[in-house]
Amino acid sequence: MLTAQTFRFLAGPQGRATLARLATLDLGDAQTLPLLARLRRDLPADLAAAALTLARLRVRAAAKFSRAEAMFFTADALEQASGETVSAWRARRFAEGGYVRLADLACGIGGDALALAALPGVRVAGLDCDPLRLALARANLAAYGRAADWVRADLTDPPPLSGVRAAFFDPARRADGRRLFSVRDYVPPLDVIRRWRFDALAVKLAPGVALEELVSYTRAGAGAEFVSVGGELKEAVLWSGELGFAGRCASRADAGETLWPLGAPPPPLSAPRAYLVEPDPAIIRAGLLGELAAHLGVALYRLDESIAYLTGDAPPRSGWARTWTVLAWMPFQLKRLRAALRERGIGRVTVKKRGSPLSPEDAIRLLKLDGDGEEAVVVLTQVAGRHSALICTRDETPPTGN
Ligand SMILES: C[S@@+](CC[C@H](N)C(=O)[O-])C[C@H]1O[C@@H](n2cnc3c(N)ncnc32)[C@H](O)[C@@H]1O
């Protein structure tokens, strides 16, 4: 376990040398005993175990941090930390505000402070109640040649800061290994911000946050941003004060793009046409289907009032949506679907679903295809309120695009 003492060792010369050696070895689970035996030749058991754990966490952390090999984590803190892509994306908005001092509230191991401290001319204060995390954050910023002021503080009280006009707040959304769904259960709970006095404040929320829980904040001028990376929904951010906006927007942090609400009406309804279009999940959560159609400049239609699949006669070439060619569609009936697949020489399918009671695994099992022949995508969804199946070719989304 990483404690203040084991961290001091790992951050010192002997610890760094041990970690550098471990980074060249196979750290797979099967190697645990031989690796520990080897480490224990020079180190007491607790330091050996802490070194191996950190070496493994660094490997895992490479998915989030470009300098993971020089950083310090605990398993929980790494799990909770923001990765570079989203933290840099949020930092860009703070840069637009022109703030010279920023606070990173509940800074953890510094995933967000890293990006904020990279802004030119900006001084960051990182606050957390956990002294170990503050120490890790300090070391992690140093790994990037960056620095911040670190303050131990309990954020259930107003932050002990003066002269800081803008802040980012990242409350914990897990406790004791459990995910916390309500913003009232976050640690600290979201409503602590009501007592804070910043000119601009952004709060990271779970991507699945219930919009009803945000009404009192959005009525007061806060806007909700839904952020995806690589087509995967990562988080929601509540922006208030000078960085607030009306409604909900969608961003693809990896592409550096945002779609803003324009009050566009949702696309009209239609039966499936030549293409099936699945909007980026950030668009779906932000409720911007009409804005997406306007942005793409192609006529798009909804298959159903309650489902976010779209259809159209032309494929939208865009990173905001995935596209499949529709070969056939029918009201869902297992026998009929199986016959339609066989007729087309399709023996293997991937099943996607939205609004279907049947799981993809059950659908594949019940279809009893022979595994030979062509491959296709079967989409189980609602078309005008009727459970339906679409047979589509494989994903035809271009690999890049705006
Ligand atoms: C989601 S993590 C922050 C992750 C961080 N943004 C990062 O990228 O590393 C939440 C943090 O809230 C801190 N925290 C929880 N309750 C707190 C409180 N009452 N006061 C201050 N910090 C608190 C935890 O110690 C934890 O580091």
The ligand as an ORCA input file, in Angstrom:
! r2SCAN-3c Opt
* xyz 0 1
  C     -12.485     12.512     -8.335
  S     -11.154     12.779     -7.237
  C     -10.284     14.097     -8.005
  C      -9.453     13.660     -9.149
  C      -8.579     14.737     -9.746
  N      -9.309     15.736    -10.465
  C      -7.520     14.139    -10.636
  O      -7.601     14.300    -11.851
  O      -6.615     13.505    -10.105
  C     -11.929     13.502     -5.870
  C     -11.034     14.033     -4.783
  O     -11.860     14.646     -3.801
  C     -11.147     14.620     -2.584
  N     -12.104     14.926     -1.509
  C     -13.129     14.171     -1.062
  N     -13.777     14.821     -0.063
  C     -13.134     16.007      0.119
  C     -13.321     17.103      0.990
  N     -14.313     17.119      1.881
  N     -12.488     18.132      0.905
  C     -11.478     18.120     -0.004
  N     -11.249     17.115     -0.858
  C     -12.075     16.070     -0.807
  C     -10.576     13.213     -2.568
  O      -9.463     13.141     -1.682
  C     -10.207     13.011     -4.043
  O      -8.857     13.258     -4.263
*
